[in-house]
Amino acid sequence: MSKIPCPHCGSLVDAAPPPPPSPRFLVDEESLVDALVVDSEGYICGRVHGARYEEDEVYIDVYKYVEQRFTGPDYERLKAELLKTLPWRPWRPRSERELEERVRRELRLPPTAPITERELCEYAKLKGLPIPTKVYEHRDRKVVYSLSLKQVETIGVSGLGACVLLKEPIEATRLNIQPSSKVPFKSTEQVKGKLTIDAAGRILGRAQKVLLGETLILRVDLEDYVVRKVPDVDLLLSRYYSELRDSGSRRPYVNVEQLVEWARREGVEVPYREERRLEKVGELDVRWSDIRKIGDVILLSRRLEELRQPKP
């Protein structure tokens, strides 16, 4: 251990080693899954699919939902067209069961063979009928980025979930958006509803409005999930109708307030259940100079604790 002179007496004393630096972020793997991933310009890259470990590096795979459209057989219309080919009898309407029996007979299938969409198409081709088509839309999860932990600036966790902030403008580059050094003034219409994230990567809530004064102010609705006890309507309604059935009364429509009032009037214990709701828990006024970037989300340049401290 090295020696340094004492500032009071001049004698050499042991120098204590400096404490190790605090990590920029610490988060468990479970919290990381489905975390929002935002680049340095405030543009959303996607959400975390999971962490991937290699010999000397850890990667975060980021996914997006990709809309896919493709054309395929319209089986409902096909079935309707095939039903029209059956003989019409005034005393017995055409039925799907009759159609299936005919398909088995024409395709020489066993009597108990299931008739699927494939058999319907084969039967239509056998009869020379066109197969109607329709456009199908499908959302598919696709990994779009594989990011090293070295590319991560910080990871924050709040009641609204986890957020990964990146050091680089990855998504902005993909969108051909040039990084800007200054945050331009924007109206309430341009920012309202955008997620707002502090410098620690914590999702605070959503932008509410822009206030005009000596300096522009962004008012943010702070949000969190709050557990509330609410009347268990299904259980209470069951008890209410049971009472009516025993008394022989009809079943009128009642709302929640009427149900609770009936229960209290009749001395029936009101059952409650817990419900998790996203609620506004406060407001935060942010000076425009404390806004770091505005993209898909709003990135702040300071932590929530610092933003709450009044400026001199």
KOLSERO-605977 format. One record per residue (C-alpha): residue in one letter; x, y, z. Coordinates in nm, 2 decimals. Layout:
// residues N
{code->A; x->X; y->Y; z->Z};
...
END
This chain:
// residues 312
{code->M; x->0.00; y->0.00; z->0.00};
{code->S; x->0.14; y->0.34; z->-0.09};
{code->K; x->0.21; y->0.62; z->0.16};
{code->I; x->0.11; y->0.98; z->0.15};
{code->P; x->0.20; y->1.27; z->0.38};
{code->C; x->-0.06; y->1.37; z->0.64};
{code->P; x->-0.19; y->1.72; z->0.57};
{code->H; x->-0.19; y->1.80; z->0.95};
{code->C; x->0.13; y->1.66; z->1.09};
{code->G; x->0.34; y->1.58; z->0.77};
{code->S; x->0.40; y->1.21; z->0.87};
{code->L; x->0.35; y->0.94; z->0.61};
{code->V; x->0.03; y->0.74; z->0.64};
{code->D; x->-0.11; y->0.46; z->0.44};
{code->A; x->-0.32; y->0.57; z->0.15};
{code->A; x->-0.66; y->0.39; z->0.13};
{code->P; x->-0.73; y->0.26; z->-0.22};
{code->P; x->-1.01; y->0.44; z->-0.40};
{code->P; x->-1.35; y->0.27; z->-0.39};
{code->P; x->-1.44; y->0.07; z->-0.71};
{code->P; x->-1.66; y->0.27; z->-0.95};
{code->S; x->-2.03; y->0.20; z->-0.92};
{code->P; x->-2.18; y->0.01; z->-1.22};
{code->R; x->-2.38; y->0.22; z->-1.46};
{code->F; x->-2.67; y->-0.02; z->-1.44};
{code->L; x->-2.76; y->-0.35; z->-1.28};
{code->V; x->-3.06; y->-0.55; z->-1.39};
{code->D; x->-3.17; y->-0.91; z->-1.38};
{code->E; x->-3.25; y->-1.11; z->-1.69};
{code->E; x->-3.62; y->-1.14; z->-1.61};
{code->S; x->-3.66; y->-0.77; z->-1.60};
{code->L; x->-3.48; y->-0.73; z->-1.93};
{code->V; x->-3.71; y->-0.94; z->-2.14};
{code->D; x->-3.95; y->-0.72; z->-2.34};
{code->A; x->-3.77; y->-0.41; z->-2.22};
{code->L; x->-3.81; y->-0.11; z->-2.45};
{code->V; x->-3.49; y->-0.03; z->-2.65};
{code->V; x->-3.43; y->0.33; z->-2.75};
{code->D; x->-3.14; y->0.47; z->-2.94};
{code->S; x->-2.95; y->0.79; z->-2.85};
{code->E; x->-3.18; y->1.01; z->-3.06};
{code->G; x->-3.49; y->0.89; z->-2.89};
{code->Y; x->-3.61; y->0.64; z->-3.16};
{code->I; x->-3.75; y->0.30; z->-3.06};
{code->C; x->-3.54; y->0.01; z->-3.19};
{code->G; x->-3.78; y->-0.25; z->-3.06};
{code->R; x->-3.80; y->-0.47; z->-2.75};
{code->V; x->-3.56; y->-0.71; z->-2.59};
{code->H; x->-3.61; y->-1.08; z->-2.70};
{code->G; x->-3.34; y->-1.20; z->-2.45};
{code->A; x->-2.97; y->-1.20; z->-2.37};
{code->R; x->-2.73; y->-1.41; z->-2.56};
{code->Y; x->-2.40; y->-1.52; z->-2.40};
{code->E; x->-2.08; y->-1.58; z->-2.59};
{code->E; x->-1.73; y->-1.65; z->-2.46};
{code->D; x->-1.62; y->-1.29; z->-2.40};
{code->E; x->-1.93; y->-1.09; z->-2.48};
{code->V; x->-2.30; y->-1.06; z->-2.40};
{code->Y; x->-2.55; y->-0.96; z->-2.66};
{code->I; x->-2.91; y->-0.83; z->-2.64};
{code->D; x->-3.13; y->-0.95; z->-2.92};
{code->V; x->-3.40; y->-0.69; z->-3.01};
{code->Y; x->-3.72; y->-0.78; z->-3.19};
{code->K; x->-4.00; y->-0.60; z->-3.36};
{code->Y; x->-4.34; y->-0.71; z->-3.48};
{code->V; x->-4.34; y->-0.72; z->-3.85};
{code->E; x->-4.67; y->-0.70; z->-4.04};
{code->Q; x->-4.68; y->-0.96; z->-4.32};
{code->R; x->-4.95; y->-0.98; z->-4.59};
{code->F; x->-5.00; y->-1.28; z->-4.82};
{code->T; x->-5.27; y->-1.41; z->-5.04};
{code->G; x->-5.43; y->-1.75; z->-4.98};
{code->P; x->-5.75; y->-1.95; z->-5.03};
{code->D; x->-6.06; y->-1.80; z->-4.88};
{code->Y; x->-6.20; y->-2.12; z->-4.73};
{code->E; x->-6.53; y->-1.97; z->-4.61};
{code->R; x->-6.62; y->-1.84; z->-4.96};
{code->L; x->-6.49; y->-2.17; z->-5.11};
{code->K; x->-6.72; y->-2.37; z->-4.88};
{code->A; x->-7.02; y->-2.14; z->-4.97};
{code->E; x->-6.95; y->-2.19; z->-5.34};
{code->L; x->-6.92; y->-2.57; z->-5.30};
{code->L; x->-7.25; y->-2.58; z->-5.11};
{code->K; x->-7.41; y->-2.42; z->-5.42};
{code->T; x->-7.31; y->-2.72; z->-5.63};
{code->L; x->-7.52; y->-2.96; z->-5.43};
{code->P; x->-7.87; y->-3.05; z->-5.56};
{code->W; x->-8.14; y->-2.81; z->-5.43};
{code->R; x->-8.43; y->-2.97; z->-5.25};
{code->P; x->-8.72; y->-2.76; z->-5.12};
{code->W; x->-8.78; y->-3.00; z->-4.83};
{code->R; x->-8.41; y->-3.02; z->-4.72};
{code->P; x->-8.16; y->-2.73; z->-4.73};
{code->R; x->-7.80; y->-2.79; z->-4.83};
{code->S; x->-7.58; y->-2.87; z->-4.54};
{code->E; x->-7.21; y->-2.90; z->-4.47};
{code->R; x->-7.26; y->-3.26; z->-4.37};
{code->E; x->-7.40; y->-3.34; z->-4.71};
{code->L; x->-7.10; y->-3.16; z->-4.87};
{code->E; x->-6.85; y->-3.36; z->-4.67};
{code->E; x->-7.02; y->-3.68; z->-4.77};
{code->R; x->-7.00; y->-3.59; z->-5.13};
{code->V; x->-6.63; y->-3.48; z->-5.10};
{code->R; x->-6.55; y->-3.82; z->-4.94};
{code->R; x->-6.73; y->-4.00; z->-5.22};
{code->E; x->-6.58; y->-3.81; z->-5.50};
{code->L; x->-6.23; y->-3.82; z->-5.36};
{code->R; x->-6.27; y->-4.19; z->-5.26};
{code->L; x->-6.20; y->-4.13; z->-4.90};
{code->P; x->-6.30; y->-4.36; z->-4.60};
{code->P; x->-6.64; y->-4.28; z->-4.46};
{code->T; x->-6.49; y->-4.14; z->-4.14};
{code->A; x->-6.21; y->-3.94; z->-4.29};
{code->P; x->-6.20; y->-3.58; z->-4.17};
{code->I; x->-6.27; y->-3.31; z->-4.44};
{code->T; x->-6.01; y->-3.04; z->-4.40};
{code->E; x->-5.94; y->-2.73; z->-4.61};
{code->R; x->-5.70; y->-2.93; z->-4.82};
{code->E; x->-5.98; y->-3.18; z->-4.92};
{code->L; x->-6.21; y->-2.89; z->-5.01};
{code->C; x->-5.95; y->-2.75; z->-5.24};
{code->E; x->-5.89; y->-3.09; z->-5.41};
{code->Y; x->-6.26; y->-3.13; z->-5.46};
{code->A; x->-6.29; y->-2.78; z->-5.61};
{code->K; x->-6.01; y->-2.86; z->-5.85};
{code->L; x->-6.17; y->-3.19; z->-5.94};
{code->K; x->-6.49; y->-3.00; z->-6.03};
{code->G; x->-6.30; y->-2.73; z->-6.22};
{code->L; x->-6.41; y->-2.46; z->-5.98};
{code->P; x->-6.19; y->-2.15; z->-5.92};
{code->I; x->-6.06; y->-2.13; z->-5.56};
{code->P; x->-6.15; y->-1.78; z->-5.42};
{code->T; x->-5.86; y->-1.60; z->-5.25};
{code->K; x->-5.82; y->-1.33; z->-4.98};
{code->V; x->-5.54; y->-1.12; z->-4.83};
{code->Y; x->-5.43; y->-1.24; z->-4.49};
{code->E; x->-5.24; y->-1.02; z->-4.24};
{code->H; x->-5.01; y->-1.17; z->-3.99};
{code->R; x->-4.79; y->-1.01; z->-3.72};
{code->D; x->-4.46; y->-1.19; z->-3.68};
{code->R; x->-4.19; y->-1.13; z->-3.42};
{code->K; x->-3.86; y->-1.07; z->-3.59};
{code->V; x->-3.52; y->-1.01; z->-3.44};
{code->V; x->-3.39; y->-0.69; z->-3.60};
{code->Y; x->-3.08; y->-0.60; z->-3.39};
{code->S; x->-2.82; y->-0.79; z->-3.19};
{code->L; x->-2.65; y->-0.54; z->-2.96};
{code->S; x->-2.34; y->-0.57; z->-2.75};
{code->L; x->-2.37; y->-0.46; z->-2.39};
{code->K; x->-2.09; y->-0.22; z->-2.48};
{code->Q; x->-2.34; y->-0.03; z->-2.69};
{code->V; x->-2.57; y->0.02; z->-2.39};
{code->E; x->-2.56; y->0.35; z->-2.21};
{code->T; x->-2.79; y->0.25; z->-1.92};
{code->I; x->-3.08; y->0.03; z->-1.83};
{code->G; x->-3.36; y->0.17; z->-1.61};
{code->V; x->-3.65; y->0.00; z->-1.44};
{code->S; x->-3.97; y->0.17; z->-1.32};
{code->G; x->-4.32; y->0.06; z->-1.25};
{code->L; x->-4.38; y->0.10; z->-1.63};
{code->G; x->-4.12; y->-0.16; z->-1.71};
{code->A; x->-3.76; y->-0.17; z->-1.82};
{code->C; x->-3.59; y->0.05; z->-2.08};
{code->V; x->-3.25; y->0.01; z->-2.25};
{code->L; x->-3.09; y->0.33; z->-2.37};
{code->L; x->-2.82; y->0.30; z->-2.63};
{code->K; x->-2.51; y->0.51; z->-2.69};
{code->E; x->-2.56; y->0.52; z->-3.07};
{code->P; x->-2.83; y->0.65; z->-3.31};
{code->I; x->-2.90; y->0.30; z->-3.45};
{code->E; x->-3.26; y->0.34; z->-3.54};
{code->A; x->-3.22; y->0.70; z->-3.65};
{code->T; x->-2.95; y->0.59; z->-3.89};
{code->R; x->-3.18; y->0.32; z->-4.03};
{code->L; x->-3.45; y->0.58; z->-4.08};
{code->N; x->-3.20; y->0.82; z->-4.25};
{code->I; x->-3.26; y->1.08; z->-3.97};
{code->Q; x->-2.96; y->1.30; z->-3.90};
{code->P; x->-2.86; y->1.34; z->-3.53};
{code->S; x->-2.91; y->1.69; z->-3.40};
{code->S; x->-2.72; y->1.87; z->-3.13};
{code->K; x->-3.01; y->2.10; z->-3.04};
{code->V; x->-3.36; y->2.01; z->-2.94};
{code->P; x->-3.60; y->2.23; z->-3.15};
{code->F; x->-3.90; y->2.38; z->-2.98};
{code->K; x->-4.22; y->2.18; z->-3.04};
{code->S; x->-4.59; y->2.23; z->-2.97};
{code->T; x->-4.82; y->2.03; z->-2.74};
{code->E; x->-4.96; y->1.86; z->-3.05};
{code->Q; x->-4.62; y->1.74; z->-3.15};
{code->V; x->-4.52; y->1.59; z->-2.81};
{code->K; x->-4.84; y->1.50; z->-2.64};
{code->G; x->-4.86; y->1.13; z->-2.54};
{code->K; x->-4.49; y->1.06; z->-2.60};
{code->L; x->-4.32; y->0.83; z->-2.35};
{code->T; x->-4.08; y->1.03; z->-2.13};
{code->I; x->-3.76; y->0.87; z->-2.00};
{code->D; x->-3.51; y->1.02; z->-1.76};
{code->A; x->-3.13; y->1.00; z->-1.78};
{code->A; x->-3.13; y->0.68; z->-1.57};
{code->G; x->-3.34; y->0.51; z->-1.84};
{code->R; x->-3.66; y->0.50; z->-1.62};
{code->I; x->-3.99; y->0.54; z->-1.80};
{code->L; x->-4.17; y->0.82; z->-1.61};
{code->G; x->-4.49; y->0.86; z->-1.80};
{code->R; x->-4.62; y->1.05; z->-2.10};
{code->A; x->-4.59; y->1.41; z->-2.21};
{code->Q; x->-4.90; y->1.61; z->-2.13};
{code->K; x->-4.85; y->1.96; z->-2.27};
{code->V; x->-4.60; y->2.24; z->-2.35};
{code->L; x->-4.62; y->2.55; z->-2.13};
{code->L; x->-4.51; y->2.90; z->-2.24};
{code->G; x->-4.31; y->3.12; z->-2.01};
{code->E; x->-3.97; y->3.27; z->-1.97};
{code->T; x->-3.85; y->2.93; z->-2.09};
{code->L; x->-4.05; y->2.65; z->-2.26};
{code->I; x->-4.17; y->2.39; z->-2.01};
{code->L; x->-4.27; y->2.04; z->-2.08};
{code->R; x->-4.53; y->1.90; z->-1.84};
{code->V; x->-4.52; y->1.53; z->-1.79};
{code->D; x->-4.78; y->1.30; z->-1.65};
{code->L; x->-4.60; y->1.07; z->-1.41};
{code->E; x->-4.76; y->0.73; z->-1.43};
{code->D; x->-4.75; y->0.40; z->-1.25};
{code->Y; x->-4.94; y->0.08; z->-1.21};
{code->V; x->-5.16; y->0.10; z->-0.89};
{code->V; x->-5.34; y->-0.20; z->-0.73};
{code->R; x->-5.70; y->-0.10; z->-0.64};
{code->K; x->-5.97; y->-0.30; z->-0.47};
{code->V; x->-6.28; y->-0.30; z->-0.68};
{code->P; x->-6.62; y->-0.47; z->-0.64};
{code->D; x->-6.62; y->-0.82; z->-0.78};
{code->V; x->-6.92; y->-0.76; z->-1.02};
{code->D; x->-6.95; y->-1.12; z->-1.14};
{code->L; x->-6.97; y->-1.26; z->-0.79};
{code->L; x->-7.20; y->-0.99; z->-0.67};
{code->L; x->-7.43; y->-1.02; z->-0.97};
{code->S; x->-7.45; y->-1.39; z->-0.92};
{code->R; x->-7.57; y->-1.34; z->-0.56};
{code->Y; x->-7.81; y->-1.07; z->-0.67};
{code->Y; x->-7.98; y->-1.29; z->-0.93};
{code->S; x->-7.99; y->-1.58; z->-0.69};
{code->E; x->-8.19; y->-1.36; z->-0.45};
{code->L; x->-8.43; y->-1.26; z->-0.73};
{code->R; x->-8.47; y->-1.62; z->-0.84};
{code->D; x->-8.56; y->-1.72; z->-0.48};
{code->S; x->-8.82; y->-1.44; z->-0.46};
{code->G; x->-8.96; y->-1.50; z->-0.81};
{code->S; x->-8.88; y->-1.15; z->-0.93};
{code->R; x->-8.77; y->-1.07; z->-1.29};
{code->R; x->-8.41; y->-0.99; z->-1.37};
{code->P; x->-8.37; y->-0.62; z->-1.44};
{code->Y; x->-8.05; y->-0.46; z->-1.57};
{code->V; x->-7.84; y->-0.31; z->-1.30};
{code->N; x->-7.50; y->-0.13; z->-1.30};
{code->V; x->-7.22; y->-0.16; z->-1.05};
{code->E; x->-7.34; y->0.13; z->-0.83};
{code->Q; x->-7.68; y->-0.02; z->-0.81};
{code->L; x->-7.54; y->-0.36; z->-0.72};
{code->V; x->-7.32; y->-0.22; z->-0.44};
{code->E; x->-7.62; y->-0.02; z->-0.31};
{code->W; x->-7.84; y->-0.33; z->-0.31};
{code->A; x->-7.57; y->-0.53; z->-0.12};
{code->R; x->-7.54; y->-0.26; z->0.15};
{code->R; x->-7.91; y->-0.22; z->0.18};
{code->E; x->-7.96; y->-0.60; z->0.22};
{code->G; x->-7.67; y->-0.65; z->0.45};
{code->V; x->-7.48; y->-0.86; z->0.19};
{code->E; x->-7.10; y->-0.84; z->0.22};
{code->V; x->-6.96; y->-0.68; z->-0.10};
{code->P; x->-6.69; y->-0.90; z->-0.24};
{code->Y; x->-6.38; y->-0.73; z->-0.37};
{code->R; x->-6.10; y->-0.82; z->-0.61};
{code->E; x->-5.76; y->-0.66; z->-0.68};
{code->E; x->-5.72; y->-0.48; z->-1.01};
{code->R; x->-5.39; y->-0.34; z->-1.15};
{code->R; x->-5.45; y->-0.01; z->-1.33};
{code->L; x->-5.22; y->0.23; z->-1.50};
{code->E; x->-5.28; y->0.57; z->-1.33};
{code->K; x->-5.15; y->0.92; z->-1.32};
{code->V; x->-4.96; y->0.96; z->-0.99};
{code->G; x->-4.82; y->1.31; z->-1.03};
{code->E; x->-4.69; y->1.58; z->-1.26};
{code->L; x->-4.33; y->1.69; z->-1.35};
{code->D; x->-4.24; y->2.02; z->-1.51};
{code->V; x->-3.93; y->1.99; z->-1.72};
{code->R; x->-3.73; y->2.29; z->-1.86};
{code->W; x->-3.67; y->2.26; z->-2.23};
{code->S; x->-3.29; y->2.28; z->-2.16};
{code->D; x->-3.33; y->1.96; z->-1.96};
{code->I; x->-3.46; y->1.77; z->-2.27};
{code->R; x->-3.19; y->1.57; z->-2.44};
{code->K; x->-3.37; y->1.44; z->-2.74};
{code->I; x->-3.72; y->1.41; z->-2.89};
{code->G; x->-3.78; y->1.12; z->-3.13};
{code->D; x->-4.04; y->0.85; z->-3.08};
{code->V; x->-3.99; y->0.92; z->-2.71};
{code->I; x->-3.86; y->1.21; z->-2.51};
{code->L; x->-3.52; y->1.16; z->-2.35};
{code->L; x->-3.43; y->1.38; z->-2.05};
{code->S; x->-3.08; y->1.49; z->-1.97};
{code->R; x->-3.11; y->1.45; z->-1.59};
{code->R; x->-3.25; y->1.19; z->-1.34};
{code->L; x->-3.59; y->1.22; z->-1.19};
{code->E; x->-3.45; y->1.30; z->-0.85};
{code->E; x->-3.25; y->1.59; z->-0.99};
{code->L; x->-3.54; y->1.72; z->-1.20};
{code->R; x->-3.76; y->1.74; z->-0.88};
{code->Q; x->-3.50; y->1.97; z->-0.71};
{code->P; x->-3.59; y->2.34; z->-0.76};
{code->K; x->-3.33; y->2.53; z->-0.97};
{code->P; x->-3.18; y->2.84; z->-0.81};
END
